[in-house]
């Protein structure tokens, strides 16, 4: 026994020298790792046997009542067996786990007590092989976070006022020594109020105790995503009553609402033509993916595709119609021949002209309900938003 221990230690010392000299290739390194694992396992087993042998000699030398080698060895086997058993399940014992590890790492055959005489198939050991649980919950994905990065964000107290004016002074040519009439500059205002956006989810104490950690993480992620979706949907469709006023709630300027019977190349030309030249610098299309594909499949009068999809410098799809970027969102209906007349399905707009003011930024809070022991997770924020300049808005609606 001592000789074998010396051989193992000597071999490990040789491996250390090889590592220090850097004379090991990648393939040799993998082989040495397996060899060291085997040596360590053998070393541990040898040391355990050596310790048992020392206990056996000590018991015999003391001459205790049950100190014969057979009785001492019998007691040691019984004690090890009791410590090794777990609810009478042979596959939960430390011996099985060690044997399974040796079989996986070094190809050592499983002991005969853990295998039958017949060939074992994967379908036979489904309840024996430990089954890991994937730390993930599969959910239906939704497209969110497309609108918020484009708008103007503010964080002022409620009652924020933005002055507006639809009148510009006019210069006039005058003769020598003559003056020009004075002009007034009237201003209006856009007032931002308080609108509370809230999302709360509760789970019972039992679920909070027994569920996986990923459940809690996914729950918080869902709450945050719900808040983002609520804000973005209000930016597009909000009524302005108890919530932000959406872009579609604004009445476009004269000549900037087009009625469309069937998607055509001429629609895009007329819509872009309706945008004042001073506002065309940062405008974007906004529509669903299905509507975009309706226009993407069109050809111009020389047979070239109307739409463009490029991977861009970010290696993500960048969609263009007449060279104008397209924002894909799910807050608009997709164009269909059966949709009601007057229903908006796409628009051109400079999203910087929409201001979203958040007085209380979103934060996640958790508490325990004292009466029911439920764990409640909530997010609350105060939000208001309005279009401060609608002159870049061109709306495409279904015609009668």
C-alpha positions as CSV (number, residue, x, y, z in Angstrom):
1,X,0.0,0.0,0.0
2,X,2.7,2.5,1.0
3,X,4.6,1.6,-2.1
4,X,1.7,2.4,-4.3
5,X,1.2,5.8,-2.6
6,X,4.8,6.6,-3.2
7,X,4.4,5.7,-6.9
8,X,1.4,8.0,-7.2
9,X,3.2,10.9,-5.6
10,X,6.3,10.4,-7.8
11,X,4.1,10.4,-10.9
12,X,2.4,13.6,-9.9
13,X,5.8,15.2,-9.3
14,X,6.9,14.2,-12.8
15,X,3.8,15.8,-14.3
16,X,4.5,19.0,-12.4
17,X,8.0,19.1,-13.8
18,X,6.6,18.7,-17.4
19,X,4.2,21.5,-16.8
20,X,6.9,23.8,-15.5
21,X,9.1,23.1,-18.5
22,X,6.2,23.8,-20.9
23,X,6.8,20.6,-22.9
24,X,3.1,19.6,-23.1
25,X,1.0,19.8,-26.2
26,X,-2.8,20.3,-26.2
27,X,-3.6,16.6,-26.7
28,X,-1.1,15.6,-24.1
29,X,-2.6,18.1,-21.7
30,X,-6.0,16.5,-22.0
31,X,-4.6,13.0,-21.4
32,X,-2.6,14.2,-18.4
33,X,-5.7,15.8,-16.9
34,X,-7.6,12.5,-17.1
35,X,-4.5,10.7,-15.6
36,X,-4.3,13.1,-12.7
37,X,-8.0,12.7,-12.0
38,X,-7.5,8.9,-11.9
39,X,-4.4,9.2,-9.7
40,X,-6.3,11.5,-7.2
41,X,-9.2,9.1,-7.0
42,X,-6.9,6.1,-6.5
43,X,-4.9,8.1,-3.9
44,X,-8.1,8.9,-1.9
45,X,-9.2,5.3,-2.0
46,X,-5.8,4.1,-0.9
47,X,-5.8,6.6,2.0
48,X,-9.2,5.5,3.1
49,X,-8.2,1.8,3.2
50,X,-5.0,2.8,5.1
51,X,-7.1,4.7,7.7
52,X,-9.3,1.6,8.2
53,X,-6.3,-0.6,8.5
54,X,-4.9,1.6,11.3
55,X,-8.3,1.5,13.1
56,X,-8.3,-2.3,12.8
57,X,-4.8,-2.6,14.3
58,X,-5.7,-0.3,17.1
59,X,-8.8,-2.2,18.1
60,X,-6.9,-5.5,18.0
61,X,-4.0,-4.1,20.1
62,X,-6.4,-2.8,22.8
63,X,-8.1,-6.2,23.2
64,X,-11.6,-4.8,23.5
65,X,-14.6,-7.2,24.0
66,X,-15.5,-7.2,20.4
67,X,-12.0,-6.5,19.2
68,X,-11.4,-9.3,16.9
69,X,-10.6,-8.4,13.3
70,X,-13.8,-9.9,12.1
71,X,-16.0,-8.1,14.6
72,X,-14.3,-4.7,14.2
73,X,-14.5,-5.0,10.4
74,X,-18.1,-6.0,10.6
75,X,-19.0,-2.9,12.7
76,X,-17.1,-0.6,10.3
77,X,-19.0,-2.0,7.3
78,X,-22.4,-1.7,9.1
79,X,-21.6,1.9,10.1
80,X,-20.5,2.9,6.6
81,X,-23.6,1.3,5.2
82,X,-25.9,3.3,7.5
83,X,-24.1,6.5,6.8
84,X,-24.2,5.7,3.1
85,X,-27.9,4.9,2.8
86,X,-30.4,7.6,2.0
87,X,-34.1,6.5,2.3
88,X,-33.2,3.0,1.1
89,X,-32.5,4.3,-2.3
90,X,-29.3,2.6,-3.7
91,X,-29.0,5.3,-6.4
92,X,-28.8,8.1,-3.8
93,X,-25.9,6.6,-1.9
94,X,-22.4,8.1,-1.9
95,X,-21.0,4.8,-3.2
96,X,-23.3,5.0,-6.3
97,X,-22.4,8.6,-6.9
98,X,-18.6,7.8,-6.7
99,X,-19.1,4.8,-9.0
100,X,-21.1,6.9,-11.5
101,X,-18.4,9.7,-11.5
102,X,-15.7,7.1,-12.1
103,X,-17.7,5.6,-14.9
104,X,-18.3,8.9,-16.6
105,X,-14.8,10.4,-16.1
106,X,-12.5,7.4,-16.5
107,X,-14.7,4.7,-18.1
108,X,-14.6,2.4,-15.1
109,X,-17.4,-0.2,-15.4
110,X,-20.3,0.2,-12.9
111,X,-20.3,-2.4,-10.1
112,X,-22.5,-5.4,-10.7
113,X,-25.0,-4.5,-7.9
114,X,-25.9,-1.3,-9.9
115,X,-26.5,-3.0,-13.2
116,X,-28.5,-6.0,-14.4
117,X,-27.3,-8.8,-16.7
118,X,-29.1,-7.4,-19.7
119,X,-28.0,-4.4,-21.7
120,X,-29.2,-1.1,-20.3
121,X,-30.7,1.4,-22.7
122,X,-31.3,5.1,-22.2
123,X,-35.1,4.5,-21.9
124,X,-34.4,2.2,-18.9
125,X,-32.6,4.7,-16.8
126,X,-34.7,7.8,-17.1
127,X,-35.4,7.8,-13.4
128,X,-31.8,7.1,-12.4
129,X,-29.7,9.6,-14.4
130,X,-29.9,13.0,-12.7
131,X,-32.1,15.3,-14.8
132,X,-31.0,19.0,-14.8
133,X,-33.7,21.7,-15.0
134,X,-33.0,24.3,-17.6
135,X,-32.9,27.7,-15.9
136,X,-35.2,29.3,-18.3
137,X,-38.9,29.9,-18.8
138,X,-40.2,29.9,-22.4
139,X,-42.6,32.7,-23.0
140,X,-44.2,34.3,-26.1
141,X,-42.0,37.1,-27.3
142,X,-43.3,40.6,-28.0
143,X,-41.7,43.5,-29.8
144,X,-41.2,46.3,-27.3
145,X,-38.6,49.0,-26.8
146,X,-38.8,50.3,-30.4
147,X,-40.4,53.6,-29.7
148,X,-39.0,54.9,-26.4
149,X,-35.4,55.4,-27.7
150,X,-36.6,57.7,-30.4
151,X,-38.8,60.2,-28.5
152,X,-37.7,63.2,-26.3
153,X,-37.5,62.2,-22.7
154,X,-37.9,64.7,-19.8
155,X,-38.1,64.2,-16.0
156,X,-39.6,67.4,-14.6
157,X,-42.2,67.9,-11.9
158,X,-45.9,67.8,-12.9
159,X,-47.2,71.0,-14.5
160,X,-44.4,71.3,-17.0
161,X,-45.3,73.9,-19.6
162,X,-43.9,74.1,-23.1
163,X,-44.6,77.4,-24.9
164,X,-45.7,77.1,-28.6
165,X,-46.2,79.5,-31.4
166,X,-47.7,79.0,-34.9
167,X,-46.8,82.6,-36.0
168,X,-43.5,83.7,-37.3
169,X,-42.6,87.4,-38.0
170,X,-42.4,88.4,-41.6
171,X,-39.7,90.7,-43.1
172,X,-40.7,93.3,-45.7
173,X,-38.9,95.4,-48.2
174,X,-39.1,99.2,-47.5
175,X,-38.0,102.4,-49.2
176,X,-35.2,104.5,-48.0
177,X,-36.1,106.2,-44.7
178,X,-39.3,104.2,-44.3
179,X,-40.1,101.7,-41.5
180,X,-42.0,98.5,-41.3
181,X,-45.1,97.7,-39.2
182,X,-44.5,96.1,-35.8
183,X,-45.8,92.6,-35.4
184,X,-46.9,90.6,-32.3
185,X,-45.7,87.2,-31.4
186,X,-48.5,85.2,-29.7
187,X,-47.7,82.0,-27.9
188,X,-49.7,79.1,-26.6
189,X,-48.7,76.3,-24.2
190,X,-48.6,72.6,-23.8
191,X,-49.2,71.4,-20.2
192,X,-48.0,68.1,-18.8
193,X,-50.0,66.6,-16.0
194,X,-49.8,63.4,-13.8
195,X,-50.9,60.0,-15.1
196,X,-50.1,57.0,-13.0
197,X,-48.9,53.8,-14.8
198,X,-48.9,50.7,-12.5
199,X,-48.3,47.0,-12.9
200,X,-48.6,44.6,-9.9
201,X,-48.3,40.8,-9.7
202,X,-48.9,38.6,-6.7
203,X,-47.8,35.0,-6.0
204,X,-48.7,32.9,-3.0
205,X,-46.2,32.1,-0.3
206,X,-46.1,28.5,-1.5
207,X,-45.1,29.5,-5.0
208,X,-42.5,32.0,-3.8
209,X,-41.0,29.3,-1.6
210,X,-41.0,26.3,-4.0
211,X,-40.5,27.9,-7.4
212,X,-37.1,28.1,-9.1
213,X,-35.1,31.3,-8.8
214,X,-35.6,31.9,-12.5
215,X,-39.3,32.3,-11.8
216,X,-38.7,35.4,-9.7
217,X,-36.3,36.9,-12.2
218,X,-38.7,36.3,-15.0
219,X,-41.6,37.8,-13.0
220,X,-39.7,41.0,-12.5
221,X,-38.6,41.1,-16.1
222,X,-42.3,40.7,-17.2
223,X,-43.4,43.6,-14.9
224,X,-40.8,45.9,-16.5
225,X,-41.7,44.8,-20.0
226,X,-45.4,45.5,-19.3
227,X,-44.5,49.0,-18.2
228,X,-42.5,49.7,-21.3
229,X,-45.3,48.3,-23.5
230,X,-47.9,50.4,-21.7
231,X,-45.9,53.6,-22.3
232,X,-45.2,52.8,-26.0
233,X,-48.8,51.9,-26.7
234,X,-49.9,55.2,-25.1
235,X,-47.3,57.1,-27.2
236,X,-49.0,55.8,-30.4
237,X,-52.7,55.3,-29.3
238,X,-53.1,57.2,-26.0
239,X,-56.4,59.1,-25.7
240,X,-55.0,61.9,-23.4
241,X,-57.6,61.1,-20.7
242,X,-56.0,59.5,-17.7
243,X,-53.0,58.6,-19.9
244,X,-50.6,60.3,-22.4
245,X,-52.0,61.7,-25.6
246,X,-50.8,59.5,-28.5
247,X,-49.5,60.5,-31.9
248,X,-52.6,59.2,-33.6
249,X,-54.8,61.3,-31.4
250,X,-53.4,64.5,-33.1
251,X,-55.2,65.9,-36.1
252,X,-52.6,66.2,-38.9
253,X,-52.1,69.5,-40.6
254,X,-54.1,70.3,-43.8
255,X,-53.2,68.0,-46.7
256,X,-51.2,65.5,-44.4
257,X,-53.7,62.7,-44.1
258,X,-53.9,60.4,-47.1
259,X,-56.6,57.9,-47.8
260,X,-55.3,54.7,-49.2
261,X,-57.3,52.1,-51.1
262,X,-54.5,49.6,-51.9
263,X,-50.8,49.9,-51.0
264,X,-49.0,51.3,-54.0
265,X,-45.8,53.1,-54.8
266,X,-47.7,56.3,-55.3
267,X,-48.8,56.2,-51.7
268,X,-45.2,56.5,-50.5
269,X,-44.4,59.3,-53.0
270,X,-47.5,61.4,-52.0
271,X,-46.9,60.8,-48.3
272,X,-43.3,62.0,-48.5
273,X,-44.3,64.9,-50.6
274,X,-46.8,66.0,-47.9
275,X,-44.0,66.4,-45.4
276,X,-42.8,70.0,-45.2
277,X,-39.2,70.3,-46.4
278,X,-38.2,71.8,-43.0
279,X,-39.3,68.6,-41.2
280,X,-38.1,65.9,-43.5
281,X,-34.6,65.6,-41.9
282,X,-35.4,63.2,-39.1
283,X,-38.8,61.6,-40.1
284,X,-39.4,57.9,-39.9
285,X,-42.1,55.6,-41.1
286,X,-44.0,53.7,-38.5
287,X,-46.0,50.6,-39.3
288,X,-46.3,46.9,-38.6
289,X,-44.0,44.4,-40.2
290,X,-46.9,43.0,-42.3
291,X,-47.7,46.4,-43.7
292,X,-44.0,47.0,-44.4
293,X,-43.8,43.8,-46.4
294,X,-46.9,44.9,-48.4
295,X,-44.9,47.9,-49.6
296,X,-41.6,46.1,-49.7
297,X,-43.0,43.8,-52.4
298,X,-43.9,46.7,-54.7
299,X,-41.9,47.7,-57.7
300,X,-41.4,51.2,-59.1
301,X,-42.0,52.2,-62.7
302,X,-38.6,50.8,-63.8
303,X,-39.0,47.5,-62.0
304,X,-36.9,48.2,-58.9
305,X,-38.1,47.2,-55.4
306,X,-39.6,50.1,-53.4
307,X,-38.3,48.8,-50.1
308,X,-34.8,48.1,-48.9
309,X,-33.6,45.8,-46.1
310,X,-29.9,46.1,-45.1
311,X,-28.0,44.5,-42.3
312,X,-26.5,47.9,-41.4
313,X,-23.4,48.5,-39.3
314,X,-25.0,47.0,-36.2
315,X,-25.6,43.7,-38.1
316,X,-29.4,44.1,-37.5
317,X,-32.1,44.6,-40.2
318,X,-32.4,48.2,-41.2
319,X,-35.7,48.7,-43.2
320,X,-36.1,51.6,-45.6
321,X,-38.9,53.0,-47.8
322,X,-37.8,55.7,-50.3
323,X,-34.6,55.9,-48.2
324,X,-36.6,56.7,-45.0
325,X,-36.0,54.4,-42.0
326,X,-39.0,52.3,-40.9
327,X,-39.9,51.7,-37.3
328,X,-41.6,48.3,-36.9
329,X,-44.1,48.2,-34.0
330,X,-47.2,46.2,-33.0
331,X,-49.3,49.1,-31.8
332,X,-50.9,49.8,-35.2
333,X,-53.2,47.5,-37.2
334,X,-51.8,45.9,-40.2
335,X,-53.2,46.9,-43.6
336,X,-56.0,44.7,-44.9
337,X,-58.7,45.2,-47.5
338,X,-61.3,44.4,-44.9
339,X,-60.3,47.0,-42.4
340,X,-62.7,49.8,-41.6
341,X,-62.6,53.1,-43.5
342,X,-60.6,55.8,-41.7
343,X,-58.5,53.4,-39.8
344,X,-54.8,54.6,-39.6
345,X,-52.3,51.9,-40.4
346,X,-49.1,53.8,-41.0
347,X,-47.6,57.3,-40.6
348,X,-44.6,59.5,-41.1
349,X,-43.4,61.4,-38.1
350,X,-40.3,62.9,-36.4
351,X,-40.4,61.1,-33.0
352,X,-38.3,63.8,-31.5
353,X,-41.4,66.0,-31.6
354,X,-43.1,63.8,-29.0
355,X,-42.1,64.6,-25.4
356,X,-42.6,62.0,-22.6
357,X,-42.3,63.5,-19.1
358,X,-41.8,61.0,-16.2
359,X,-42.2,62.6,-12.8
360,X,-41.7,59.4,-10.9
361,X,-39.3,57.0,-12.6
362,X,-40.1,53.3,-12.7
363,X,-38.9,51.3,-9.7
364,X,-39.6,47.7,-8.6
365,X,-41.0,47.3,-5.1
366,X,-41.9,44.1,-3.3
367,X,-43.9,43.5,-0.1
368,X,-45.5,40.6,1.8
369,X,-49.3,40.8,2.3
370,X,-49.8,40.4,6.0
371,X,-53.2,38.8,5.7
372,X,-52.6,36.3,2.9
373,X,-48.8,35.9,3.0
374,X,-48.7,36.6,-0.7
375,X,-45.6,38.2,-2.2
376,X,-46.6,41.2,-4.2
377,X,-44.3,42.8,-6.9
378,X,-45.3,46.1,-8.4
379,X,-43.9,48.9,-10.5
380,X,-45.4,52.5,-10.5
381,X,-44.5,55.6,-12.4
382,X,-46.0,59.0,-13.1
383,X,-46.0,59.7,-16.9
384,X,-47.5,62.1,-19.4
385,X,-46.7,62.7,-23.0
386,X,-47.8,64.9,-25.9
387,X,-46.9,65.8,-29.4
388,X,-45.3,69.3,-29.2
389,X,-45.0,69.8,-33.0
390,X,-47.3,67.8,-35.3
391,X,-46.2,69.4,-38.6
392,X,-44.1,66.4,-39.4
393,X,-47.0,64.0,-39.1
394,X,-48.4,62.4,-42.3
395,X,-51.1,59.8,-41.7
396,X,-52.1,57.0,-44.0
397,X,-55.6,55.7,-43.4
398,X,-57.9,53.2,-45.1
399,X,-60.2,54.8,-47.7
400,X,-63.9,54.0,-47.9
